[in-house]
Amino acid sequence: MNTNLDALLTALYVHLDDHVLPSGRKPGKRGPARLLTDAELVCVAIAQALLRCDSERHWMRAAPDRIGHLFPRLPGQSEYNRHLRDAAPALLAASMWLARAVPTWQEKLRLMDGTPLRCGASRVTVNRSGLGEIAGYGRDASHHAFYWGAKLMLVTTADGAVCAFSLAHPKELDERKQALHLLHAQPPAPGPGPIVCDKGFAGAGIESAAAGLGHPLLRPARADEPENPSFPGWLRQRIEAVIWTLKNQLGLERHAARTTEGLWARTCQRICALNAAIWHNWLIDAPIKRSLIAYDH
């Protein structure tokens, strides 16, 4: 049996329980004690994403055979689904700790891009969904299509670790405003440094505002501008690969969320899984830091 996933979960649990999410009942919490601590729940949720089990119902049937030797106390499907929706703060804390634990966190360069997160494809879904606070109609410029959902904004390190992210309504907050809000709310680096992005972030307003925050934007030239031969186009494509990993390999495109809390928790879950794989690949000196092949079976 390949034990790379076991090694990742064991190392991650030890670090989370010691430094990030210490065990113990939260004050003022009523009801019976949960079967899993926050650190254990984060590890189980990461294993679900890495093993490509998009459905919690399917995952709770498969989990005892795959990770039961590591976590013998596993909840039922309904309890796990409920606790996972409440675990977004723990997943977010773990994600940010993992991003700061990789060596590339100390580098100044960052990558930034936004991507649509589709939440429905029919009018019935739009009317009945509980995602109205964050989902709306927007336009996917890269695919020349309209969608109903949210807009995910990412800032990553050069090796793909997500160090800042946010979800926003595509109409109430456009891509440039969302990017500026994210840079204000979650500083993506320990100090000033450039951010590589696409031409959708062009504009004197956002460029001066981002530079004022210490993050000058590096982007390809628009059609009405002279070409910039020194722009690192190959580096610009790397965050596209990160988005593809999140949406396809980790199942973010198939999130199946029906509420705002569920969508945010599942987004945090996938990003935490990606950061955990990159963190562990650095620990074991894997040649490709963003590779998930060793953990998806």
N, C-alpha and C positions, 0 to 999 in steps of 0.2 A: 504494500500500500504506500502511496506517495504521502509523506508526512509534512509537506511544506505548509499546507493550511493549518495543520495542528501546531506547527512551530510558530506560525504567525499569531494564531489565537492565544497560545500560551504566553508568548512574549508580550503581546498587547495587553492581555488581562493583568499581568503583573505590573506593568507600567501604569495602566489606568487606575488600578486599585491602590497603588502606592502614591501616585502623584496627581491624578486628575479627578477621579471619581471615587473617593474613599467609601468603603462600606459603612452601613449604619442607617438606621431608620430616620427619616426626615422628621423634624419636630412638627407637631400639629397634624401629622398624617393619620387619618382614621382608617378603620377597616383592618382586615387581616394582613399580615406581612406578605409581601410579594415573594414568589419563588425565586426570582432572579434579582440580584443587586443591579445598580446602574451599570457597573463595569461589565457584569455578565451579560446584561441585555444588549449593550453595545456590541460585544463580541459575537453574540448570536445573530444580531441584525447584520453585521458585516459578513458573517459566514453565509447568510441567506443571499446577499447581493453577489458575493464572489462565486457562489455555486449556481447562480442564475435561476433561482427559484423566485419568480416574480409574484406568485400567489402565496400569501401567508398560510392558507389552508393546505396547499401542497407542501410548503416548507415544514409545517408542524408534523406532517406524516413522514417526511424524509429525515428530519433533524435527529431523531433518536439513533438511527443507524449511522449517520455521518459524524455527528459531534456528541453523541450521547456519552461517550467515554470521557469527554472533557466537561460536559455540563449534564450531569445525571438528573438534575431537577429542571425539567422543561415544562412550561405552562401549556394549557390547551390553546386551541387556535383563537378563540374569542378573547381570552385573557391576553395572549401575546399581541393580537391586533390592537387592543385597547391600550396596552402599555407602550407599544411602539409609537402610537400617536402622541403619547405624553412624553416620549423620550427625546424629542427634538432638542431641548437644551443640552442634554447629556451628549447626544450625537454631535452637536455643534461644538461643544467644548472639546470633545475628543478629536474632531477634525482639525481645529485650530492648533491644538497641542501637537498633533502629528505633523502639520505643516511647518511648525517652528522647530521640530526635532530633526528635519532632514538638513543636510549640509547646505543645500542651495537656498535655504531661507536667508542666509547671510549675503547672498549675491544681490546686487542692486537691480538687475534687469527683471522685469515682469512682463507677462503676456495678458492681454485682456480681449474679451469678445462676449457678445450676447447671442443667445439662441432661443428660438421659440420652444415652449413646453406645452404641447397640445394636450387638451383636457377633454375634448368632446368633438364629435363629428356630425351631430344632428341637432335640430331645433329642440327636440324633446329633452335631450341631455342638457342643453343650455337652460331650459326652463326649470328642470327638476334638480339641477346640480346645486350643491352647497358651496360652490367655488366662486360665487358672485363677487366676493370681496376682492379677489385677486385676479380672476380670469375675465377676459374680454376679447373682442375681435381685434386682431392685429394683422399685419402683413409681413410675411416671410420674404424679404427682399432677395435672398440667395436662391430661393426656389420659385420666386414669382407667384406666390400663392397666399391666400388669406387663411387664417386659422382662428380657432377659439381656444384660448388658454392663457398662460402667463409667459412672461419674458424672464429668462434666467441669465444673469450677468455673472461672469467669472473673471477672476484675476488669479493667475497661476505663476509658479516659478518656471524656470526654463525646462525642468524635467517633468512638469505636469502636476505637481502638488498644488491643490487649490488652497490659496491663502486668504481669499475673500470671495463672497458670493452673495447674491440677493435675488429674490423673486419680486416682480412688479407687474401691475396691470399694464398691458401694452398700449392702451390709449391714454391713461391718466399720467403715465410717466414714460416719456420716450427714451430711446436708447442712451442718448447723451446725458440727459438729466439723471437717469438711473445710474450711469457710470460715475457721475460726480457725487451723487448721494452715497454710493458705495465707497468711494475713496475717502469721503468725509467720515463715514460711520465705522469703517473697518480699514485702518491703515494696512496696506498689503505688504509692507516691508519695514524693517527696523530703521530705515533712513530713506532719504531721497534717492530717486533713481528713475531711469526712463521706463516707459511702458510701450511695448509694441502692440499695435492694434490695426484695424482695417480702416478703409477710407470712410466708413460710416460715421466715424468719430471726428470728421473734419469740421472745422468751424473755429472762428477766432475766439468765440466765447468759451467753449469747452477747453480749447488748447491753452488759453491764458489762465483759466481757473485751475486746470490740472497742473500747469507749471507752477502756479502759486502754492499748490500743495506739495511741491517738490517732485512731481512726476511728469516731466515733459513727455508728450505723446509722439511716438515714431510711427508713421503710417505711410502707405503707398500714395503716390500722387494721383489726384483726380484727373479727369479728362481735360480740364481747362488749366492744368498746371504742368510745368516741365517735369519730365521723368527724373526720378531720383535713383541713379544706378547703385548707390550704396545701401539702399533699403534692404534689410535681410528678409527677402521673401520666403526663404526656406524656414526661417524661424516663425514667421507669421502663420505658416501652415501647421505648426506644431500644436497650437491651441485648438485648431480644427480637429486634430487627431484626439486630443483630450476630450473634446465634446463628443466625438464619435464613440470613444470608450465608455463615457458615462451613459450615453443614450442607448447604445446597442449591447455592448458586452455586459454592462452592469444594469441594464433594464430600465433606465430612467424614462425612456420613450414609452414603456409599458407600465407606468406607475399605477394606473387604475385607481387613482385617488378620487374621492367624491366630496371631500371637504377641504377647506383651506389648511386646517391642522394636519390632515393626512398628506396633502401634497408637500408641505414644508418638511414633515418628518421623513418622507420617502426621498426627498431631495437631499436632506442631510445624511440619510443612510447611505446613499450611493456615493456621495462625495467623501464620506468617512471611509468607505470601503476602498476607494481609489487611493486616498492618502495613506491608509494602512498598508496597502500593497507596496506603494513607493517607499514608505518608511522601512518596511521589512526587507525590500530588495537592497536598500542601502546597507542594512545591517549584515546581510549575507553576501554583499558585494556582487550582486547579480549584474550581468553586463548591460541589460536593458531595464532601466529603473521603472518604467511604466508597464512592464509586461505582467499579465495576469494569468498566463498559461499554467504556472505552477500551483495555482490556487483554485482553479475552476473545476476540479474533479476530485 
